[in-house]
Amino acid sequence: MPVPFESFIPFGIMSAMFVVTGVGINFAQTRRNEGKKPRYSMDDWDRKMMVRDKQLTGTPRGQNDAPVAPPEFKINSSWKVYRSLRNGVL
């Protein structure tokens, strides 16, 4: 049975678009996660650690192994704002 060669061009174009879309999504997720794999099934502990990492390093996926926190860590916490809002003082 003969194969209609005219159908290979649209099939190739459609396949190329799927490949380009998949590579683009993979690139966007990799850039957003700083080259690390995306996180799934995060619980409260993971979210709190991401907030802590963001305060320490400036990025939610960055981690720091320094034993002493940088001086900016003292003033970039939202706890002071929460405590003052809870007491009714702003």
C-alpha positions as CSV (number, residue, x, y, z in Angstrom):
1,M,0.0,0.0,0.0
2,P,1.5,3.3,-1.0
3,V,2.3,6.0,1.6
4,P,1.2,9.6,0.9
5,F,4.4,11.5,1.3
6,E,2.5,14.8,1.4
7,S,1.4,14.0,5.0
8,F,5.0,13.8,6.3
9,I,5.4,17.6,6.2
10,P,2.4,18.5,8.4
11,F,3.2,15.6,10.7
12,G,6.8,16.9,11.0
13,I,5.6,20.4,11.8
14,M,3.2,19.2,14.4
15,S,5.8,16.9,16.0
16,A,8.3,19.8,16.1
17,M,5.8,22.1,17.8
18,F,5.2,19.5,20.5
19,V,9.0,19.2,21.0
20,V,9.5,22.9,21.1
21,T,6.6,23.3,23.7
22,G,8.0,20.6,25.9
23,V,11.5,21.9,25.8
24,G,10.2,25.5,26.5
25,I,8.2,24.3,29.6
26,N,11.2,22.3,30.9
27,F,13.5,25.3,30.4
28,A,11.0,27.6,32.2
29,Q,10.6,25.2,35.2
30,T,14.3,24.7,35.4
31,R,15.0,28.5,35.4
32,R,12.3,29.1,38.0
33,N,13.7,26.4,40.3
34,E,17.4,27.5,39.9
35,G,18.4,24.4,38.0
36,K,16.8,22.0,40.5
37,K,13.9,19.6,40.0
38,P,10.4,21.0,40.9
39,R,9.1,20.2,44.3
40,Y,5.9,18.2,44.6
41,S,3.7,17.4,47.7
42,M,5.1,20.2,49.9
43,D,3.8,20.3,53.4
44,D,4.0,23.1,56.0
45,W,7.5,22.2,57.0
46,D,8.8,22.5,53.4
47,R,7.1,25.9,53.0
48,K,8.5,27.2,56.2
49,M,12.0,26.1,55.2
50,M,11.5,27.8,51.8
51,V,10.6,31.1,53.7
52,R,13.7,30.6,55.9
53,D,15.9,30.0,52.8
54,K,14.5,33.0,51.1
55,Q,15.4,35.2,54.1
56,L,18.9,33.7,54.4
57,T,19.9,33.6,50.7
58,G,17.4,35.8,48.9
59,T,15.9,32.9,46.8
60,P,13.4,30.2,47.9
61,R,15.5,27.4,46.5
62,G,18.9,28.7,47.7
63,Q,20.5,27.1,50.7
64,N,23.3,28.3,52.9
65,D,25.7,26.3,55.1
66,A,27.2,29.2,57.0
67,P,27.0,28.7,60.8
68,V,26.2,32.4,61.4
69,A,23.2,34.1,59.7
70,P,24.0,37.3,57.7
71,P,23.2,40.6,59.4
72,E,20.2,41.2,57.0
73,F,18.4,38.2,58.6
74,K,17.6,40.2,61.7
75,I,15.5,42.8,59.9
76,N,13.9,40.9,57.0
77,S,11.5,38.8,59.1
78,S,7.8,39.2,59.0
79,W,7.4,38.1,62.6
80,K,7.8,41.7,63.9
81,V,5.0,42.9,61.6
82,Y,2.8,40.0,62.7
83,R,3.4,40.6,66.4
84,S,2.6,44.4,66.0
85,L,-0.5,43.6,64.0
86,R,-1.7,41.1,66.6
87,N,-1.3,43.6,69.4
88,G,-3.1,46.3,67.4
89,V,0.0,48.5,67.2
90,L,1.4,49.4,63.8
